[in-house]
Amino acid sequence: MGDIALIGQSLGLLHRRGLAEQHTNRFGLPVCKVGGYRQMLLKDLHLAAALRAMAGWLASRDPTTEDSLSAAGAALAIIEWAAERGDWPAVVRLVRVAEPVLMLAGRWEASSHILGQGLEAAKAAGDHAAEALFSHERSMRWSQRPTVQAEPHTRRNGNGGLLDRLTPGPKEISWRAR
């Protein structure tokens, strides 16, 4: 019960300071103050330490696990946030550890997207090794991604709709290699 009382007191304090809205017994964050919240959070959050910890954790895990994929998904948002701040070394560090997880999970668009972000961040940071790595990985992913070769009249569930025509059968996925 003590924890619940503490939460109630904390929410009440936020409401009195104008940082939270209260409707009967519910509290929420006012949408119009999102920018202010972000600035307050940036002042109090030690981003570099959090990024190092996340990158270290993700690098030390098996990239094929569900936990790793979940962390890589979270890294996507953090990469965007670090890029907004111009923290290019953090973007590079997170892309290095998150991209292989996304690639192994078959999340091709997300993988390609963060490789592009990593490439831009590496250029901005003057990190030529990372720039070469991301450029190479991006070109390799492009040349080796799975391609779908569906016949225009292939039927999968019998109704002949667009999904049936575009859904590959078991032998219609191939790997392009150069």
N, C-alpha and C positions, 0 to 999 in steps of 0.2 A: 504494500500500500504506500510505503514511503516514496517509491519511485514514481508512482502515479501522481502523488501530490506535488512532487518536484517538477514533473512535466507540466502539470496545470499551472504552477507558479511561473515557470519559464514562459509558457505561452501567454499568460496574463501580462507578464513584463513586456514581451514583444508587442502585444496589442497596445499597451499604454505608451510605448515609444513610437507607435505608428508603423511598426514593421510587420504586423500581422492583422488580419481582419477577423472579427469574431461575429458569428451568427449563432445565437443561442449557445449550444455547447460545442460548436464546431469552430475550428480556426483554419485560416487559409492565408496564402500569400497574395497580396494585391498585384495583379498583372501589371498595372501601370508603374510599379516600382522595380521591375526586373533589372533595368539598367543600374539603378542604385545598389541593388543587392549584389550584382556582379562585381561592382567596384569594391563593396565592403568585403566580399569574399576574397577578391584578389589581394586585398591588403593583408588579410589574416592567414591566407593559405600559403604554405611554403611549397610552391609548385615543383621546384627542382627536386626536392627530397621525395615527394610523392611520385614523380615521374621515374626517378632512379629506382625506387622500390618496386614500382609496377613493372618496369622493364626488366629488372633483375629477376623478379618472380616469374614473369612470362618466359624469359630465356632459360630458366632452370627447369621448366616443366616439359612434359611430353607434349609436343605440339598437336597430337591427334586426339587429345582428351576434350571432353565437353567443357571442362573448366578453362582450358586454354582458349577454346573458341569463344567462350563467354568473355574472358578477359580481353581477347583481341577485338571483340565487338565494342567493349567499353573503350578500348584504346582508340578506336575510330573517332569517337567524340572528343577524347582528350587531345588527339592530334589536331583536330580542328581548333580547339581552344588554344593550344600552344602556338599554332600558326597565327591566330588572331593577335597573340601577344608578341609575335616575332621571335619566339624562342626556338630558333632553327635547330640548334643541337638537340633539343628535346624531341622535336619532330623526327629528326634523323634517327635518334636512339629508339624511339617507339616503332617507327616504320620497320627498322631492322628486325625487331622481335615479333611484331604483330603480323607482318605480311606473310611469312612462311606458314603461319597457322591458318590464315585465310585461304592461301593457295591450296594447302593440303585438304582443307574442308570443302574445296570446290567453289569457293565464293570468289569467282573470277572478277566480277565487276569491282567488288570491294578491294580485292588485291591490286588490280590495275590502278584503281583510284588512289590508294595510299602510296603506291610506287611513284605515281605522278607527283603527289605531294612531297614525298621524300626527295625526289629529284629536284624539285624547286627549292626545298629547304636546304639541300646539300649545296646547291649553287649559291644560295643566299649566304650560307655559312662559310663558303669557301672550302668545303670539305670535298676535295677532289676524289678521294677514295670512295666515299659514299655515293658521290655523283656517278662514278663509273659503275659501281655495284648496282645502283637502282636502274641505270640506263640499260645495263646488261640484262638484269632480271626482267625488266619490262619487255625488252625485245624477245627474250626467251619465252616468256609467258604468252606473248602474242603469237609466236610461231608454233607453240606446242599446246595451245588450249584445245579442248575438245570441240569438235565440229559436229553439227547435226546434219545428217544427210537423209532427210525424210522424202519419200516419194510423194508427189502431189495428191495421189488418191489413196494413200495408205489409210486403212481404217483400224482404229484401236478399240473403240467400244461400239462400233457398228452404226453410228448415226451419221458418219461422214462429215462432221463439223470441222471447223478450222483447227480446233485443238487436236482432233484425230489426225489431221493431215500434217500437223507440225510436231507431234509427239514422236520421238524416235523409238523404234523397236529395239530389242536387245542387241542386235548386231549392226545397228545403224550409227552408233557412236564410234568415231575413230579419232586417233591422235594425229594431228598434222605435225610433221617433222620436216625440217629443212636440212 
